[in-house]
Amino acid sequence: MKEKVLIAHNRDEKSSRNKAVAPKQYIINAHTLLFPRDGAAGGSWIACHQNGSAAVLLNGAFEKHLQQPPYRKSRGLAFLDIVASSDLYLAYNLVDLTGIEPFTLILWTSHRLFECRWDADKKHILELPAGAAHTWSSVTLYQAATISKRKKWFEDWLQLHPHPSIEDLLQFHLSAGDGDLHNSLRMNRNGCMLTVSVTGIEITKDKSMMQYLDLSSESKFIAELPFTKAAVIQ
């Protein structure tokens, strides 16, 4: 792999939700993963795999949906079911998502990028250009016009940062916006719903490095996951 892969994610959550556990390594189904852990259900929303793959979870599929609990398990736990496998793309195709709330799953695996959406009825998969920059926003929190505006912020930022570092990307996720705190990347809706953490992943030829910014405590955590020799990206 000649170029590094950069991934960043803002977690927008209710302020009343239990505080997440900072990233560390876990062994699940004999696979070593690196991820922060949800303090409530125990799942996650972003993870690295020892084979060089990475995945990100967003709430909602194509549009804001009406919640219909009880659900069989949380999306964060379903996310770990998929990530804790040797082939994440195949795992998404095979996993039973009946009774799971709609979500969007971004997979970086084997030099390929997939946008996977579960709408509570059907799985949708779109392969995207792996060498291009992409951005997503949760459809449960942001309307189409706001999602388009956020995409434009990203495109404009890339014009000024054509070869960003992970620190550059994290700074974008902390500061991008137009003064509207309800919809800026580091959002805050009257202290009830807000960005609680920002996570960055840098994937190089032999390891993934994860930076986790806990905004509630203003703490920063850095963890690494070396790849197994058989899975080193070339």
C-alpha positions as CSV (number, residue, x, y, z in Angstrom):
1,M,0.0,0.0,0.0
2,K,1.7,3.2,-1.1
3,E,-0.6,5.6,0.5
4,K,-2.1,5.7,4.0
5,V,-5.8,5.5,4.6
6,L,-7.4,8.1,6.9
7,I,-10.8,7.8,8.5
8,A,-12.5,10.1,11.0
9,H,-15.8,9.9,12.8
10,N,-17.8,12.2,15.1
11,R,-20.0,10.4,17.6
12,D,-23.2,12.5,18.2
13,E,-25.1,11.2,21.2
14,K,-27.5,12.2,24.0
15,S,-25.7,13.7,26.9
16,S,-27.5,11.3,29.2
17,R,-25.9,8.2,27.6
18,N,-23.3,6.3,29.6
19,K,-19.7,7.4,28.9
20,A,-17.9,5.2,26.4
21,V,-14.7,3.2,27.2
22,A,-11.6,4.5,25.4
23,P,-10.2,2.3,22.6
24,K,-8.2,-0.8,23.4
25,Q,-7.7,-4.2,21.9
26,Y,-10.2,-7.0,22.2
27,I,-10.2,-10.6,21.0
28,I,-13.6,-11.6,19.6
29,N,-14.1,-14.9,17.7
30,A,-10.3,-15.3,17.6
31,H,-9.9,-11.9,15.8
32,T,-8.0,-9.0,17.4
33,L,-9.9,-5.8,17.1
34,L,-9.2,-2.2,18.3
35,F,-12.3,-0.1,19.2
36,P,-13.9,2.2,21.7
37,R,-16.8,0.5,23.6
38,D,-20.2,1.9,24.2
39,G,-20.9,2.4,27.9
40,A,-24.5,1.3,27.6
41,A,-25.0,-1.7,25.3
42,G,-21.3,-2.7,25.0
43,G,-21.1,-2.4,21.3
44,S,-19.1,0.0,19.1
45,W,-19.3,2.3,16.2
46,I,-15.8,2.3,14.8
47,A,-13.2,-0.4,14.7
48,C,-9.9,-1.7,13.3
49,H,-9.2,-5.3,12.5
50,Q,-5.8,-7.1,12.7
51,N,-6.0,-7.9,9.0
52,G,-5.9,-4.2,8.0
53,S,-9.7,-3.7,7.6
54,A,-11.7,-0.9,9.3
55,A,-15.4,-0.2,9.7
56,V,-17.6,2.7,10.8
57,L,-21.3,2.6,11.8
58,L,-23.8,5.4,11.4
59,N,-27.4,5.4,12.6
60,G,-30.1,5.1,9.9
61,A,-30.1,4.0,6.3
62,F,-31.5,6.2,3.6
63,E,-33.9,8.4,5.6
64,K,-35.0,9.0,9.1
65,H,-37.0,6.1,10.3
66,L,-39.7,5.6,12.9
67,Q,-38.2,3.6,15.8
68,Q,-40.0,0.3,16.5
69,P,-38.5,-1.2,19.6
70,P,-37.9,-3.7,21.1
71,Y,-34.9,-4.6,18.9
72,R,-33.2,-7.9,19.0
73,K,-29.8,-6.3,19.8
74,S,-28.2,-2.9,19.5
75,R,-26.7,-1.8,16.2
76,G,-23.3,-1.5,18.0
77,L,-23.4,-5.2,18.9
78,A,-24.5,-6.2,15.4
79,F,-21.5,-4.1,14.1
80,L,-19.1,-6.1,16.2
81,D,-20.7,-9.4,14.9
82,I,-19.7,-8.2,11.4
83,V,-16.3,-6.8,12.2
84,A,-15.2,-9.9,14.3
85,S,-14.7,-12.0,11.1
86,S,-12.0,-12.7,8.7
87,D,-14.0,-11.2,5.8
88,L,-16.0,-8.2,6.8
89,Y,-17.7,-7.8,3.4
90,L,-18.8,-11.5,3.4
91,A,-19.9,-11.2,7.0
92,Y,-22.2,-8.3,6.2
93,N,-23.7,-10.3,3.4
94,L,-24.3,-13.4,5.6
95,V,-25.3,-11.9,8.9
96,D,-29.0,-12.0,9.9
97,L,-30.1,-8.5,10.6
98,T,-33.7,-9.3,11.4
99,G,-34.8,-7.2,14.3
100,I,-31.9,-4.7,14.1
101,E,-32.6,-1.0,13.7
102,P,-31.6,0.6,10.4
103,F,-27.9,1.6,10.0
104,T,-25.2,2.5,7.5
105,L,-21.9,0.6,7.6
106,I,-18.8,1.8,5.9
107,L,-16.2,-0.9,5.3
108,W,-12.6,-0.6,4.2
109,T,-11.3,-4.1,3.5
110,S,-8.8,-5.6,1.1
111,H,-8.2,-2.2,-0.6
112,R,-11.9,-1.8,-1.3
113,L,-14.5,0.6,0.1
114,F,-18.1,-0.4,0.6
115,E,-21.2,1.6,1.7
116,C,-23.6,-0.9,3.2
117,R,-27.1,0.1,4.3
118,W,-29.6,-1.9,6.2
119,D,-33.2,-0.4,6.0
120,A,-34.8,-3.0,8.4
121,D,-36.0,-4.9,5.4
122,K,-33.2,-5.3,2.9
123,K,-29.4,-5.0,2.7
124,H,-28.0,-2.5,0.1
125,I,-24.3,-2.5,-1.0
126,L,-22.5,0.1,-3.0
127,E,-18.8,-0.1,-3.9
128,L,-17.1,3.3,-4.0
129,P,-13.8,4.4,-5.5
130,A,-11.2,3.4,-2.9
131,G,-8.8,6.2,-3.9
132,A,-11.2,9.1,-3.5
133,A,-12.4,11.0,-0.5
134,H,-15.9,10.5,0.8
135,T,-18.1,11.8,3.6
136,W,-21.3,10.7,5.3
137,S,-23.8,12.1,7.9
138,S,-26.4,10.2,9.9
139,V,-29.8,10.6,8.3
140,T,-31.4,10.3,11.8
141,L,-29.9,13.6,12.8
142,Y,-29.4,15.6,9.7
143,Q,-31.8,16.5,6.9
144,A,-30.8,16.2,3.2
145,A,-30.0,19.9,2.8
146,T,-27.7,19.9,5.9
147,I,-26.0,16.7,4.7
148,S,-25.3,18.4,1.3
149,K,-23.9,21.5,3.1
150,R,-21.6,19.3,5.2
151,K,-20.4,17.6,2.1
152,K,-19.6,21.0,0.6
153,W,-17.6,21.9,3.7
154,F,-15.5,18.8,3.2
155,E,-15.0,19.4,-0.5
156,D,-13.9,23.0,0.2
157,W,-11.5,21.8,2.9
158,L,-10.0,19.2,0.7
159,Q,-9.1,21.9,-1.8
160,L,-7.0,23.5,0.9
161,H,-5.7,20.2,2.3
162,P,-5.1,17.9,-0.7
163,H,-2.7,15.7,1.3
164,P,-4.0,15.9,4.9
165,S,-2.5,14.2,7.9
166,I,-4.7,12.5,10.5
167,E,-4.3,15.5,12.7
168,D,-5.6,17.8,9.9
169,L,-8.6,15.6,9.5
170,L,-9.4,15.5,13.2
171,Q,-9.1,19.3,13.3
172,F,-11.7,19.5,10.5
173,H,-14.0,17.3,12.4
174,L,-13.6,19.5,15.5
175,S,-14.1,22.9,13.7
176,A,-16.0,22.7,10.4
177,G,-19.3,24.6,10.3
178,D,-20.9,27.9,9.6
179,G,-21.8,29.0,13.2
180,D,-24.9,26.8,13.5
181,L,-24.1,24.6,16.4
182,H,-27.1,22.4,15.7
183,N,-25.5,21.2,12.5
184,S,-21.8,21.9,12.6
185,L,-19.5,18.8,12.7
186,R,-18.9,19.3,16.4
187,M,-22.6,19.8,17.1
188,N,-24.4,20.8,20.2
189,R,-28.2,20.9,20.5
190,N,-28.8,22.7,23.7
191,G,-26.6,20.3,25.6
192,C,-29.0,17.4,25.1
193,M,-27.6,16.0,21.9
194,L,-24.0,16.7,21.1
195,T,-20.7,15.4,19.7
196,V,-19.2,13.4,22.6
197,S,-16.1,12.1,20.8
198,V,-14.0,12.3,17.7
199,T,-12.1,9.2,16.5
200,G,-9.4,9.1,13.8
201,I,-7.8,6.1,12.2
202,E,-4.6,6.1,10.1
203,I,-3.9,2.8,8.3
204,T,-0.4,2.2,7.0
205,K,1.3,-0.8,5.5
206,D,1.8,-2.7,8.8
207,K,-0.6,-1.2,11.4
208,S,-3.6,0.9,12.3
209,M,-3.3,3.8,14.6
210,M,-6.4,5.1,16.4
211,Q,-6.7,8.5,18.0
212,Y,-9.7,9.0,20.3
213,L,-10.7,12.5,21.6
214,D,-13.1,12.3,24.5
215,L,-14.7,15.7,24.4
216,S,-16.5,15.4,27.7
217,S,-13.2,15.1,29.6
218,E,-11.0,16.8,27.0
219,S,-8.9,13.6,27.0
220,K,-6.9,12.1,24.1
221,F,-6.1,8.4,23.8
222,I,-3.9,6.8,21.2
223,A,-3.7,3.1,20.5
224,E,-2.1,0.9,17.8
225,L,-3.0,-2.4,16.2
226,P,-0.2,-4.1,14.3
227,F,-1.3,-6.3,11.5
228,T,-0.7,-10.1,11.5
229,K,2.2,-10.9,9.2
230,A,-0.1,-12.9,6.9
231,A,-2.4,-9.9,6.6
232,V,0.0,-7.1,6.0
233,I,-1.2,-4.8,3.3
234,Q,1.2,-4.7,0.3
